[in-house]
Amino acid sequence: MRYLANILPLLSLSLLLSACASSVTPPARYMLPSSPAVDAPALPQGTLHVRSLRLAHYLDVDGIVMQLDDITLHEAREHQWAESLVRQLERSLRAHLAHELPTIQVVREESNASNALTLQLEIDQFQGRYDGIAVASGQWQLRSASNELLALKSFNVKTELNEDGYPALVRALSSSWANSAAQIANQLQQGNYFE
């Protein structure tokens, strides 16, 4: 009986701890808002291959990244991307470019279109900042079908958050990305690369 009296408190403590451990809330998961759906042009003026994006290593993570000051970054544990960030950005970029360049066929890199130009992007920043700004920055390059460098430019787009919180941050990041795509499309048009 005395043995049972000693074990009962330990058993109660064990049950209490296991109940606490199982009540951990799963992280909130986020997707970038949907991009506009665009049909391919019937008679395209040219074809643009969009290669897989390269993310800065610190962005290639599950958690949404916040910049806490000029040098400190934090990956959120409770607020994560629902799908790999690079896939979301690639899909969104293709959709926005197709929308902004209606006479150009925008395709993934795997397509076999001959004489296609190739767009490559490196993303240096895609994060929220301590001052309430969502930033998307990096550089892009355009190459000919023979791999000749036609253009090399940078982009840096900032969007102010409408309110606090991760949903507002994800929407602001999406806006920065859409504006980056519009900027790239505009520079492609100005360069007359498809003529």
C-alpha beads as a LAMMPS data file, in Angstrom:
LAMMPS data file: protein, C-alpha beads

195 atoms
194 bonds

1 atom types
1 bond types

-500.0 500.0 xlo xhi
-500.0 500.0 ylo yhi
-500.0 500.0 zlo zhi

Masses

1 110.0

Atoms # bond

1 1 1 0.000 0.000 0.000
2 1 1 2.829 2.343 0.850
3 1 1 4.430 1.510 -2.512
4 1 1 1.195 2.489 -4.311
5 1 1 1.054 5.790 -2.406
6 1 1 4.578 6.630 -3.645
7 1 1 3.821 5.726 -7.271
8 1 1 0.473 7.527 -7.526
9 1 1 1.970 11.079 -7.481
10 1 1 4.552 10.074 -10.104
11 1 1 1.854 8.568 -12.305
12 1 1 -0.284 11.724 -11.966
13 1 1 2.691 13.930 -12.857
14 1 1 3.472 11.741 -15.866
15 1 1 -0.115 11.987 -17.144
16 1 1 -0.126 15.748 -16.636
17 1 1 3.114 16.199 -18.565
18 1 1 1.933 14.004 -21.450
19 1 1 -1.313 16.022 -21.655
20 1 1 0.713 19.258 -21.854
21 1 1 2.982 17.847 -24.535
22 1 1 0.075 16.745 -26.730
23 1 1 -1.658 20.148 -26.633
24 1 1 0.970 21.884 -28.784
25 1 1 -0.796 23.906 -31.465
26 1 1 0.347 23.272 -35.022
27 1 1 1.872 26.215 -36.916
28 1 1 -0.318 28.427 -39.095
29 1 1 0.427 27.816 -42.775
30 1 1 0.248 30.432 -45.521
31 1 1 0.075 30.558 -49.325
32 1 1 0.689 33.587 -51.498
33 1 1 -2.659 34.846 -52.868
34 1 1 -3.671 33.426 -56.250
35 1 1 -2.216 35.020 -59.353
36 1 1 -4.309 35.899 -62.407
37 1 1 -5.012 32.980 -64.747
38 1 1 -4.034 33.823 -68.319
39 1 1 -4.493 31.838 -71.525
40 1 1 -1.477 31.425 -73.789
41 1 1 -1.550 33.641 -76.890
42 1 1 -2.850 31.924 -80.059
43 1 1 0.007 33.314 -82.183
44 1 1 2.812 34.190 -79.777
45 1 1 5.348 36.835 -80.736
46 1 1 7.991 34.872 -78.826
47 1 1 8.590 32.385 -76.035
48 1 1 10.051 33.075 -72.624
49 1 1 11.428 30.186 -70.565
50 1 1 11.358 30.936 -66.836
51 1 1 14.101 28.944 -65.109
52 1 1 13.871 27.718 -61.530
53 1 1 14.438 30.580 -59.135
54 1 1 17.409 30.668 -56.806
55 1 1 16.621 31.736 -53.265
56 1 1 19.134 33.071 -50.797
57 1 1 19.859 30.167 -48.441
58 1 1 18.197 31.822 -45.438
59 1 1 14.911 32.086 -47.397
60 1 1 14.830 28.408 -48.369
61 1 1 13.105 27.425 -45.116
62 1 1 9.602 26.529 -43.920
63 1 1 9.099 29.560 -41.677
64 1 1 8.290 33.067 -42.869
65 1 1 11.366 35.264 -42.406
66 1 1 11.284 38.516 -40.434
67 1 1 14.169 40.983 -40.314
68 1 1 14.255 42.231 -36.706
69 1 1 16.825 45.021 -37.212
70 1 1 19.518 45.905 -39.732
71 1 1 21.397 42.593 -39.205
72 1 1 19.128 40.114 -37.373
73 1 1 16.850 37.646 -39.155
74 1 1 14.253 35.375 -37.558
75 1 1 12.514 32.340 -39.085
76 1 1 9.007 32.021 -37.604
77 1 1 8.206 28.647 -36.056
78 1 1 4.472 29.221 -35.676
79 1 1 3.951 30.853 -39.113
80 1 1 5.144 28.740 -42.043
81 1 1 4.739 28.466 -45.790
82 1 1 2.185 25.796 -46.773
83 1 1 4.276 24.902 -49.822
84 1 1 7.901 25.522 -50.687
85 1 1 8.436 29.257 -51.176
86 1 1 10.403 28.786 -54.404
87 1 1 7.495 26.884 -56.038
88 1 1 5.002 29.546 -55.020
89 1 1 7.222 32.335 -56.342
90 1 1 7.864 30.532 -59.652
91 1 1 4.165 29.880 -60.264
92 1 1 3.253 33.443 -59.375
93 1 1 6.049 34.904 -61.538
94 1 1 4.962 32.933 -64.618
95 1 1 1.333 33.986 -64.144
96 1 1 2.193 37.668 -63.666
97 1 1 4.583 37.716 -66.637
98 1 1 1.956 36.037 -68.855
99 1 1 -0.549 38.684 -67.746
100 1 1 1.860 41.588 -68.350
101 1 1 3.212 40.180 -71.658
102 1 1 0.037 39.021 -73.462
103 1 1 1.763 38.386 -76.816
104 1 1 4.546 36.247 -75.284
105 1 1 4.239 32.577 -74.422
106 1 1 5.601 32.210 -70.871
107 1 1 6.595 28.632 -70.068
108 1 1 8.640 26.598 -67.630
109 1 1 12.237 25.852 -68.436
110 1 1 11.451 22.243 -69.470
111 1 1 9.537 23.332 -72.586
112 1 1 11.163 22.501 -75.943
113 1 1 10.376 25.771 -77.739
114 1 1 13.167 26.718 -80.129
115 1 1 14.549 30.263 -80.172
116 1 1 13.099 30.908 -76.716
117 1 1 14.667 33.486 -74.455
118 1 1 15.475 32.384 -70.902
119 1 1 14.805 34.407 -67.754
120 1 1 16.772 33.587 -64.585
121 1 1 16.141 35.176 -61.187
122 1 1 18.064 35.201 -57.930
123 1 1 16.066 36.306 -54.897
124 1 1 18.148 38.042 -52.223
125 1 1 15.296 39.233 -49.991
126 1 1 11.700 38.136 -49.489
127 1 1 10.868 39.051 -45.918
128 1 1 9.095 41.378 -43.557
129 1 1 11.065 44.124 -41.858
130 1 1 10.954 45.647 -38.387
131 1 1 9.722 48.949 -39.867
132 1 1 6.500 47.437 -41.277
133 1 1 7.778 46.894 -44.829
134 1 1 7.634 43.736 -46.980
135 1 1 10.589 43.619 -49.360
136 1 1 11.336 41.549 -52.458
137 1 1 14.724 42.094 -54.074
138 1 1 17.257 40.352 -56.246
139 1 1 18.472 40.343 -59.802
140 1 1 17.377 38.894 -63.109
141 1 1 19.125 38.081 -66.325
142 1 1 17.818 37.380 -69.795
143 1 1 19.674 35.013 -72.122
144 1 1 19.226 34.247 -75.801
145 1 1 18.606 30.771 -77.233
146 1 1 22.398 30.532 -77.717
147 1 1 22.949 31.497 -74.027
148 1 1 24.203 35.022 -74.826
149 1 1 23.548 37.487 -71.999
150 1 1 21.030 40.070 -73.242
151 1 1 20.206 41.875 -69.998
152 1 1 21.207 41.874 -66.327
153 1 1 19.180 44.041 -63.943
154 1 1 18.261 44.322 -60.266
155 1 1 14.884 44.772 -58.620
156 1 1 13.986 46.015 -55.157
157 1 1 10.304 46.484 -54.363
158 1 1 8.895 47.456 -50.970
159 1 1 5.290 47.367 -49.778
160 1 1 4.013 48.821 -46.528
161 1 1 1.901 46.500 -44.381
162 1 1 -1.720 47.625 -43.906
163 1 1 -1.841 46.169 -40.391
164 1 1 0.148 44.004 -37.993
165 1 1 0.305 40.223 -38.265
166 1 1 1.473 37.471 -40.559
167 1 1 -1.602 37.457 -42.865
168 1 1 -0.941 41.135 -43.638
169 1 1 2.762 40.360 -44.151
170 1 1 2.009 37.536 -46.618
171 1 1 -0.327 39.825 -48.597
172 1 1 2.268 42.625 -48.641
173 1 1 4.999 40.181 -49.755
174 1 1 2.700 39.007 -52.547
175 1 1 2.168 42.608 -53.614
176 1 1 5.937 43.243 -53.643
177 1 1 6.409 40.125 -55.776
178 1 1 3.643 41.089 -58.235
179 1 1 5.175 44.567 -58.596
180 1 1 8.615 42.991 -59.149
181 1 1 7.158 40.844 -61.955
182 1 1 5.465 43.918 -63.490
183 1 1 8.772 45.806 -63.344
184 1 1 10.612 42.929 -65.065
185 1 1 7.907 42.641 -67.740
186 1 1 8.098 46.379 -68.404
187 1 1 11.886 46.217 -68.803
188 1 1 11.532 43.236 -71.178
189 1 1 9.063 45.203 -73.299
190 1 1 11.274 48.300 -73.357
191 1 1 14.244 46.202 -74.463
192 1 1 12.346 44.859 -77.525
193 1 1 13.997 41.464 -77.009
194 1 1 11.222 39.543 -78.776
195 1 1 11.387 41.401 -82.104

Bonds

1 1 1 2
2 1 2 3
3 1 3 4
4 1 4 5
5 1 5 6
6 1 6 7
7 1 7 8
8 1 8 9
9 1 9 10
10 1 10 11
11 1 11 12
12 1 12 13
13 1 13 14
14 1 14 15
15 1 15 16
16 1 16 17
17 1 17 18
18 1 18 19
19 1 19 20
20 1 20 21
21 1 21 22
22 1 22 23
23 1 23 24
24 1 24 25
25 1 25 26
26 1 26 27
27 1 27 28
28 1 28 29
29 1 29 30
30 1 30 31
31 1 31 32
32 1 32 33
33 1 33 34
34 1 34 35
35 1 35 36
36 1 36 37
37 1 37 38
38 1 38 39
39 1 39 40
40 1 40 41
41 1 41 42
42 1 42 43
43 1 43 44
44 1 44 45
45 1 45 46
46 1 46 47
47 1 47 48
48 1 48 49
49 1 49 50
50 1 50 51
51 1 51 52
52 1 52 53
53 1 53 54
54 1 54 55
55 1 55 56
56 1 56 57
57 1 57 58
58 1 58 59
59 1 59 60
60 1 60 61
61 1 61 62
62 1 62 63
63 1 63 64
64 1 64 65
65 1 65 66
66 1 66 67
67 1 67 68
68 1 68 69
69 1 69 70
70 1 70 71
71 1 71 72
72 1 72 73
73 1 73 74
74 1 74 75
75 1 75 76
76 1 76 77
77 1 77 78
78 1 78 79
79 1 79 80
80 1 80 81
81 1 81 82
82 1 82 83
83 1 83 84
84 1 84 85
85 1 85 86
86 1 86 87
87 1 87 88
88 1 88 89
89 1 89 90
90 1 90 91
91 1 91 92
92 1 92 93
93 1 93 94
94 1 94 95
95 1 95 96
96 1 96 97
97 1 97 98
98 1 98 99
99 1 99 100
100 1 100 101
101 1 101 102
102 1 102 103
103 1 103 104
104 1 104 105
105 1 105 106
106 1 106 107
107 1 107 108
108 1 108 109
109 1 109 110
110 1 110 111
111 1 111 112
112 1 112 113
113 1 113 114
114 1 114 115
115 1 115 116
116 1 116 117
117 1 117 118
118 1 118 119
119 1 119 120
120 1 120 121
121 1 121 122
122 1 122 123
123 1 123 124
124 1 124 125
125 1 125 126
126 1 126 127
127 1 127 128
128 1 128 129
129 1 129 130
130 1 130 131
131 1 131 132
132 1 132 133
133 1 133 134
134 1 134 135
135 1 135 136
136 1 136 137
137 1 137 138
138 1 138 139
139 1 139 140
140 1 140 141
141 1 141 142
142 1 142 143
143 1 143 144
144 1 144 145
145 1 145 146
146 1 146 147
147 1 147 148
148 1 148 149
149 1 149 150
150 1 150 151
151 1 151 152
152 1 152 153
153 1 153 154
154 1 154 155
155 1 155 156
156 1 156 157
157 1 157 158
158 1 158 159
159 1 159 160
160 1 160 161
161 1 161 162
162 1 162 163
163 1 163 164
164 1 164 165
165 1 165 166
166 1 166 167
167 1 167 168
168 1 168 169
169 1 169 170
170 1 170 171
171 1 171 172
172 1 172 173
173 1 173 174
174 1 174 175
175 1 175 176
176 1 176 177
177 1 177 178
178 1 178 179
179 1 179 180
180 1 180 181
181 1 181 182
182 1 182 183
183 1 183 184
184 1 184 185
185 1 185 186
186 1 186 187
187 1 187 188
188 1 188 189
189 1 189 190
190 1 190 191
191 1 191 192
192 1 192 193
193 1 193 194
194 1 194 195
